[in-house]
Amino acid sequence: MESRRKVYVEVNVTHMTDGSAHPNAIKFENAMTYNIDRVISRCRAASTKVGGTGIRYTVRICGKETFLFDEENGKWFVEAKTGQVPH
């Protein structure tokens, strides 16, 4: 099983008039920015791999699906593989 860690990321997000949020891109701790190709789904959920709760977005980045979590306190995080920095 792959080891994961919670990594807080900067998120470029559009806030809609109905109060919802649409994430557009994420910026990792290594300053790399990745555009979100598509938001597939959104639901309230907990991260079972690294802990934490909030709105879980299933997103597609560079053709791969991953989770992006909005803690609803201005902080966003991903479940990053331990020892691997996105490139």
C-alpha positions as CSV (number, residue, x, y, z in Angstrom):
1,M,0.0,0.0,0.0
2,E,1.3,3.4,-0.9
3,S,2.0,5.8,2.0
4,R,0.3,9.2,1.7
5,R,0.7,12.6,3.4
6,K,-1.5,15.6,3.6
7,V,-0.2,18.4,1.5
8,Y,-1.8,21.8,1.7
9,V,-2.0,23.5,-1.8
10,E,-2.9,26.9,-3.2
11,V,-6.0,26.7,-5.3
12,N,-7.2,29.0,-8.1
13,V,-11.0,28.8,-7.6
14,T,-14.0,30.5,-9.1
15,H,-16.8,31.2,-6.6
16,M,-20.2,31.0,-8.3
17,T,-23.3,33.1,-7.5
18,D,-25.0,30.1,-6.0
19,G,-22.3,29.8,-3.4
20,S,-20.5,26.8,-4.9
21,A,-16.8,26.8,-5.8
22,H,-15.2,25.5,-9.0
23,P,-11.4,24.8,-8.6
24,N,-9.4,25.6,-11.7
25,A,-5.8,24.9,-10.8
26,I,-3.6,23.8,-7.9
27,K,-0.1,25.0,-6.9
28,F,2.0,22.5,-5.0
29,E,4.7,23.2,-2.4
30,N,7.3,23.0,-5.1
31,A,5.7,25.9,-6.9
32,M,4.5,23.7,-9.8
33,T,1.0,24.7,-11.0
34,Y,-1.4,22.1,-12.5
35,N,-4.6,23.0,-14.3
36,I,-7.6,21.0,-13.4
37,D,-8.9,19.5,-16.7
38,R,-12.3,18.6,-15.2
39,V,-14.3,18.5,-12.0
40,I,-15.9,15.1,-12.0
41,S,-17.8,15.2,-8.7
42,R,-18.1,16.9,-5.4
43,C,-19.4,15.7,-2.1
44,R,-18.9,16.0,1.7
45,A,-16.4,13.3,2.7
46,A,-13.4,12.4,4.9
47,S,-10.0,11.6,3.7
48,T,-9.4,8.0,4.9
49,K,-5.7,8.1,3.8
50,V,-4.4,11.3,5.6
51,G,-7.3,12.5,7.8
52,G,-9.4,15.6,7.5
53,T,-12.8,16.3,6.3
54,G,-14.6,18.8,4.1
55,I,-15.8,19.0,0.5
56,R,-14.0,16.3,-1.6
57,Y,-13.7,17.2,-5.3
58,T,-12.8,14.4,-7.6
59,V,-10.8,16.1,-10.3
60,R,-8.9,15.2,-13.5
61,I,-5.4,16.6,-13.8
62,C,-3.2,15.6,-16.7
63,G,-5.6,12.8,-17.5
64,K,-5.5,11.3,-14.0
65,E,-8.3,11.3,-11.4
66,T,-7.4,12.5,-7.9
67,F,-9.1,14.0,-4.9
68,L,-8.8,17.6,-3.8
69,F,-10.3,18.5,-0.4
70,D,-11.7,21.9,0.7
71,E,-11.6,22.1,4.5
72,E,-14.0,25.1,4.3
73,N,-11.7,27.2,6.4
74,G,-9.7,28.6,3.4
75,K,-7.4,25.6,3.4
76,W,-7.2,23.0,0.6
77,F,-5.2,19.7,0.6
78,V,-4.4,16.7,-1.5
79,E,-3.3,13.2,-0.6
80,A,0.2,13.2,-1.9
81,K,2.4,10.1,-2.2
82,T,5.1,10.1,0.5
83,G,8.6,10.9,-0.8
84,Q,7.3,12.0,-4.2
85,V,7.0,15.6,-5.3
86,P,4.7,16.2,-8.3
87,H,6.7,17.2,-11.4
